[in-house]
Amino acid sequence: MTTRRKHVLLLGMQFPPARGSGVYRLRAWAHHLVNQGYDVTVLCTSRDYWLQLAGSLDDELAARTDPRVRLVEVEIPHEHLIQDVRQMSWLHASFPKAFLEMHGLIQSKLFPEVYAPLIPVYTLAALKVHTRHRVDMVLASGNPYSLFGVAWILGKLLRRPYVVDYHDPWTLDVLKEVDAFEPGHPAFTWERRIVEGAARVTTVNEPLCDWYRQRYPKAAGRVRLVPLGLAEDIVTEPTFSPVPKERPLRFGFMGTVRHDLPMEEFLEGWLIALRDPVMQGATMQFYGYLGFFARHEEQIGRRITDGLTPGVSYEGPVSQTMITDVFGHLDALVMLLPSSRYMTAGKGFDYMAAGRPVVGVHDPRNDTTSLFADYPLFFGATSVSPEAIAEAIVAAGRAARGETDEQFRVCRAEALKHTWDVAMAPVAGEFAEIIDG
């Protein structure tokens, strides 16, 4: 008699070929669980949605999705997100105020988030999956947090356990470190309902775990840490070679160039750093998408390519599958992040895996500082000021000039302690008991 494989349904908007930061975490969950012997179905938003919204896709990463993972694309309503009148429906373009007021009414009655319209379509899609292949557990990764609403509904309808995975917090403003909504906002009611009903609540760092435990004491024993991790199947080992004495240093950033990065402080710091002899002729190359949405690209791009900062250039977006190639020709990496003790760098372990000096451009309280505690070539700025950033850049430049193959190996070894499988295994090991319990 054969035993039926347990079936986990993953809920997430972002899955390859989408290119948001949440893509990598949901992809990691799918791959880890299928490798642990689960049947895995992912409900994700259609590629056409992401192509229209973001203007580009990462098909190279999508091609590396494990074929055992079943993908079901969901067409979700997104008219309310369109800002270009040329792409609007007749109703939206003709009566924009009434249209948005109608959408606001939907949020207030259904779920307090702009993505509330996805709840009925995701719920229906999930029920269709269940009729064909019985679902044993639901795991929703957010944002958007409307997916947590779907998980809660499915928990009631299917009487199966659900897990909510916070890639980003909902009711906490991580930058200001205060509540994201005014007292009495329905988001607080919904989040309490969802968290207290979940079999497990997972998030990316210990400060956030502590926040959830204190905010929701009834669920404190079910809160778990699942850190971000290294996708070792994608970010492989680059070739190491010492920096030639006659060649200027090459610095680089890879990741989404967001509006909330300390770009002005960094560029001022870069100008100061160029005064040091070790930085003579140095270049700084930015790789990645300009924001999450196509409509923001021009504004964000101007912050980099204003022509006022010598050596600085924007090199365009890069597929996740090309990270090793890009990092392989850089001498030092610059990690720009918003400053908050609740934030962890999604790309941090990719930077580690390059085996090169890393400049941390963020407040030292940022949780990423703790991730790099054992990385020997980490140079964190002591504050987000041009002078402190310049000091860190120069220190990294000197380290890059003298880096040895042995140092490179030690750095690489540190990165390999933090793979997605290592991060997810302890909590995923509890899923069988959750399903059978």
C-alpha positions in Angstrom: 0.0 0.0 0.0 1.5 3.3 -1.1 1.2 6.4 1.2 -0.2 9.5 -0.3 2.2 12.4 -0.5 1.1 15.4 1.5 0.0 18.4 -0.6 1.1 21.9 0.4 -0.6 24.9 -1.4 1.6 28.0 -1.5 -0.1 31.4 -2.0 2.0 34.2 -3.3 1.7 36.9 -6.0 5.4 36.8 -6.8 6.9 33.8 -8.4 9.3 33.6 -11.3 9.2 35.1 -13.9 8.0 38.0 -11.6 11.0 40.0 -10.3 10.1 41.4 -6.9 12.1 40.7 -3.8 9.4 38.2 -2.6 10.0 36.0 -5.5 13.1 34.3 -4.0 11.5 33.4 -0.7 8.4 31.8 -2.3 10.6 30.0 -4.8 12.7 28.7 -1.9 9.7 27.5 0.0 8.5 25.6 -3.1 11.8 24.0 -3.8 12.5 23.1 -0.2 9.1 21.5 0.3 9.2 19.5 -2.9 12.7 18.2 -1.9 11.3 17.1 1.4 8.7 14.9 -0.3 5.7 17.1 -0.4 3.5 17.7 -3.5 3.6 21.5 -4.0 1.2 23.7 -5.9 1.9 27.4 -6.1 -0.9 29.9 -6.8 0.8 32.9 -8.4 -0.2 36.0 -10.4 -0.1 35.7 -14.2 3.0 36.7 -16.1 0.9 39.2 -18.1 0.1 41.0 -14.9 3.7 41.4 -14.0 4.7 42.4 -17.5 2.1 45.2 -17.5 2.9 46.4 -14.0 6.7 46.0 -13.9 7.6 46.2 -17.6 9.9 43.2 -17.5 10.2 39.6 -16.4 13.0 37.2 -15.4 12.4 34.3 -17.7 15.9 32.9 -17.1 15.0 32.4 -13.4 11.6 30.9 -14.3 13.3 28.3 -16.5 15.1 27.0 -13.4 11.9 26.3 -11.4 11.9 22.6 -10.3 9.5 20.8 -12.7 8.0 19.0 -9.7 6.5 22.3 -8.6 3.0 22.8 -10.1 2.3 26.4 -11.0 -1.3 27.8 -11.3 -1.4 31.3 -12.7 -4.3 33.5 -11.4 -5.7 36.4 -13.3 -6.4 39.1 -10.7 -8.3 42.4 -11.1 -5.8 45.2 -11.2 -7.6 48.1 -12.9 -7.4 50.1 -9.7 -3.6 50.0 -9.8 -3.3 51.5 -13.3 -2.2 55.2 -13.4 -1.6 55.6 -17.1 -4.9 56.9 -18.6 -4.1 55.2 -21.9 -4.3 51.8 -20.2 -7.4 52.5 -18.1 -10.8 51.0 -18.8 -13.5 53.4 -20.1 -15.2 53.5 -16.7 -12.0 54.2 -14.8 -10.8 56.9 -17.3 -14.2 58.6 -17.5 -15.1 58.6 -13.8 -11.8 58.2 -11.9 -13.0 59.6 -8.6 -16.1 57.4 -8.5 -14.1 54.3 -9.6 -11.5 54.7 -6.8 -14.3 55.4 -4.3 -15.9 52.2 -5.3 -12.7 50.3 -4.9 -12.2 51.9 -1.4 -15.6 50.6 -0.5 -14.6 47.1 -1.5 -11.5 47.4 0.8 -13.6 48.6 3.7 -16.1 45.8 3.4 -13.9 43.0 2.3 -10.3 43.4 3.5 -8.3 46.6 4.3 -5.6 46.4 1.6 -5.4 47.7 -2.0 -5.1 44.1 -3.2 -8.4 43.0 -1.6 -9.9 42.1 -5.0 -7.6 39.2 -5.3 -9.2 37.4 -2.4 -12.2 35.9 -4.2 -10.3 34.9 -7.2 -7.4 33.3 -5.2 -10.0 31.6 -3.0 -11.8 30.1 -6.0 -8.6 29.0 -7.6 -7.5 27.3 -4.4 -10.8 25.5 -4.1 -10.4 24.2 -7.7 -7.0 22.9 -6.8 -8.4 21.2 -3.7 -11.1 19.4 -5.7 -8.4 17.9 -8.0 -5.8 17.2 -5.3 -6.7 17.4 -1.7 -4.8 20.2 0.1 -3.2 19.2 3.5 -1.8 22.6 4.4 -1.8 26.2 3.1 1.3 28.5 3.3 0.8 32.1 2.4 3.7 34.5 1.9 3.2 38.2 2.1 3.0 40.9 1.1 0.4 41.4 -0.2 -1.4 40.6 3.0 -4.7 39.8 1.2 -3.1 36.4 0.7 -3.2 35.9 4.4 -6.9 36.7 4.3 -7.2 33.9 1.7 -5.3 31.5 3.9 -7.6 32.3 6.8 -10.7 31.7 4.6 -9.3 28.4 3.3 -8.6 27.3 6.9 -12.3 27.8 7.6 -13.6 26.2 4.4 -11.2 23.3 4.1 -10.6 22.8 7.9 -6.9 22.5 7.2 -4.0 24.3 8.9 -2.4 27.3 7.4 1.0 29.1 7.9 1.5 32.8 7.3 5.0 33.8 6.2 5.9 37.5 6.7 8.5 38.6 4.2 7.5 42.1 5.2 5.4 43.1 8.2 1.9 44.5 7.6 0.9 46.6 10.6 4.4 47.7 11.6 6.1 50.5 9.7 9.7 49.2 9.7 11.3 52.5 8.8 9.6 54.6 11.4 9.4 51.6 13.8 5.8 52.5 14.8 2.4 51.2 13.9 1.6 51.5 10.2 -2.0 52.5 10.8 -4.0 54.7 13.1 -5.6 53.1 16.2 -8.8 51.2 15.5 -7.8 50.5 11.8 -9.4 47.3 10.6 -6.0 46.0 9.6 -5.2 45.3 13.3 -8.4 43.3 13.7 -7.7 41.3 10.6 -4.1 40.6 11.5 -4.9 39.4 15.0 -7.6 37.1 13.6 -5.2 35.7 11.0 -2.1 35.3 13.3 -4.1 33.8 16.2 -5.6 31.2 13.8 -2.4 30.2 12.1 -0.5 27.0 12.8 2.7 28.9 12.5 3.8 32.5 11.9 7.2 32.9 10.3 9.3 36.0 9.6 12.8 36.9 8.6 14.7 38.1 11.7 14.6 37.9 15.5 13.6 41.5 16.1 10.5 40.9 14.0 9.8 37.6 15.8 10.0 39.3 19.1 7.6 42.0 17.8 5.0 39.4 16.8 5.3 37.5 20.1 4.8 40.7 22.1 1.9 42.0 19.9 0.1 38.6 19.8 0.8 36.7 23.0 -1.8 34.0 22.2 0.3 33.0 19.2 3.7 33.6 20.7 4.5 29.9 21.0 3.8 29.5 17.2 6.1 32.3 16.0 9.2 31.0 14.2 12.3 32.5 12.6 12.9 31.6 9.0 15.8 33.8 7.8 16.5 34.8 4.3 19.0 32.6 2.5 21.3 31.9 -0.3 20.0 30.2 -3.4 23.1 28.0 -4.0 21.6 26.5 -7.2 21.6 30.0 -8.7 24.4 31.9 -7.0 27.4 29.7 -7.6 31.1 30.2 -6.8 32.8 33.0 -8.8 36.3 32.7 -10.0 38.8 34.5 -7.7 41.7 36.5 -9.0 43.7 39.3 -7.1 43.1 42.8 -8.2 45.9 43.9 -10.6 48.0 46.7 -9.2 47.6 48.9 -12.3 43.8 48.6 -12.5 41.4 50.9 -10.7 39.1 49.3 -8.2 35.6 48.2 -9.3 32.8 48.6 -6.8 29.2 47.5 -7.5 25.6 47.3 -6.2 23.1 44.7 -7.2 19.4 44.7 -6.3 16.3 46.8 -6.8 17.3 50.4 -6.7 14.5 51.6 -4.4 13.4 55.2 -3.6 14.1 54.6 0.1 17.8 53.7 -0.2 20.3 56.3 1.2 21.5 57.2 -2.3 22.3 60.9 -1.7 24.4 60.1 1.4 26.2 57.3 -0.5 27.0 59.5 -3.5 28.4 62.2 -1.3 30.4 59.6 0.5 31.7 58.3 -2.8 33.0 61.7 -3.7 34.9 62.0 -0.4 36.3 58.4 -0.8 37.7 59.2 -4.2 40.2 61.6 -2.5 42.1 58.6 -1.1 44.9 57.3 -3.2 43.6 53.7 -3.1 40.4 54.9 -4.8 42.1 56.6 -7.7 40.1 56.0 -10.9 37.6 53.7 -9.0 34.2 52.9 -10.5 30.8 52.2 -9.0 28.4 50.2 -11.1 24.7 49.8 -10.2 23.0 46.7 -11.4 19.3 46.0 -11.0 15.8 47.2 -11.7 14.9 50.8 -11.0 12.1 50.4 -8.5 9.3 47.8 -8.5 7.1 49.5 -11.1 7.9 50.7 -14.6 6.4 54.2 -13.9 9.1 54.9 -11.3 12.1 54.0 -13.5 13.0 57.5 -14.8 12.7 59.3 -11.5 14.9 56.7 -9.7 17.4 56.5 -12.5 18.1 60.2 -12.4 19.4 59.8 -8.8 22.2 57.7 -10.2 23.0 59.1 -13.6 22.9 62.8 -13.0 26.5 63.0 -14.3 27.7 64.7 -11.2 29.5 61.8 -9.5 32.7 60.5 -11.2 32.9 56.8 -11.9 29.3 56.1 -11.1 27.1 54.3 -13.8 23.9 52.4 -14.1 24.3 49.1 -15.9 20.7 47.9 -16.1 18.8 45.0 -14.8 20.3 41.5 -14.4 18.6 38.2 -14.1 19.1 36.4 -10.8 20.8 33.7 -12.8 23.6 36.1 -13.8 24.6 37.2 -10.3 27.7 35.1 -10.2 29.0 36.5 -13.5 28.4 40.1 -12.4 30.0 39.7 -9.0 32.9 37.8 -10.5 34.3 41.0 -12.2 33.8 43.3 -9.2 36.4 43.9 -6.5 34.1 45.1 -3.7 30.3 45.3 -3.2 28.2 48.1 -1.8 25.0 47.1 0.0 22.6 50.1 0.3 19.7 49.5 2.7 17.1 51.5 4.5 17.9 51.9 8.2 15.8 49.9 10.7 16.5 47.2 13.3 13.6 45.3 11.7 15.1 45.1 8.2 17.3 42.4 6.8 18.9 42.5 3.4 17.3 40.1 0.9 20.5 40.2 -1.2 22.9 39.9 1.8 23.8 36.3 1.3 24.3 36.8 -2.4 26.8 39.5 -1.5 28.5 37.1 0.9 28.7 34.4 -1.7 30.8 36.7 -3.9 33.6 36.3 -1.4 34.6 40.0 -1.7 34.7 42.9 0.7 31.2 44.3 1.4 30.4 47.9 2.4 27.3 48.2 4.5 25.6 51.5 3.8 22.9 51.5 6.5 22.4 52.2 10.2 24.4 49.7 12.3 21.1 48.8 14.1 19.8 47.2 10.8 19.5 43.5 11.5 21.8 42.9 8.5 24.7 43.9 10.7 24.2 40.8 12.8 24.1 38.6 9.7 27.5 39.8 8.7 29.0 39.5 12.2 31.2 36.5 11.2 31.9 37.7 7.7 35.6 38.8 7.8 35.5 41.4 5.0 32.4 43.3 6.1 32.9 47.1 6.4 29.7 48.7 7.9 29.4 52.4 8.0 29.2 53.6 11.6 26.4 56.0 10.6 24.5 57.0 7.5 26.6 60.0 6.9 28.8 60.8 3.9 31.9 60.9 6.0 31.2 57.5 7.7 30.3 55.9 4.4 33.5 57.2 2.8 35.5 55.7 5.5 33.9 52.3 5.0 34.4 52.5 1.2 38.1 53.3 1.5 38.5 50.5 4.1 36.9 48.0 1.7 39.0 49.3 -1.1 42.2 48.6 0.8 40.9 45.1 1.7 40.1 44.4 -1.9 43.6 45.4 -3.0 45.1 42.9 -0.6 42.5 40.1 -0.6 44.0 36.6 -0.9 42.6 33.3 -2.1 42.4 32.1 1.5 40.3 35.1 2.6 38.1 34.5 -0.4 37.5 30.9 0.7 36.7 31.9 4.3 34.1 34.4 3.0 32.6 31.9 0.7 32.4 29.3 3.5 30.5 31.8 5.7 27.9 32.3 2.9 27.3 28.6 2.6 26.2 28.4 6.2 23.1 30.4 5.2 21.4 28.6 2.4 17.6 28.6 2.0 17.5 24.9 3.0 19.4 25.6 6.2 17.0 28.5 7.0 13.8 26.6 6.3 14.6 23.0 7.5 13.7 23.5 11.2 10.3 25.0 10.6 9.5 22.7 7.6 10.3 19.8 9.9 7.3 20.8 12.0 4.9 20.7 9.0 4.2 16.9 9.1 3.1 17.2 12.8 1.0 20.2 11.9 -0.7 18.4 9.1 -1.3 15.2 11.1 -2.3 17.0 14.3 
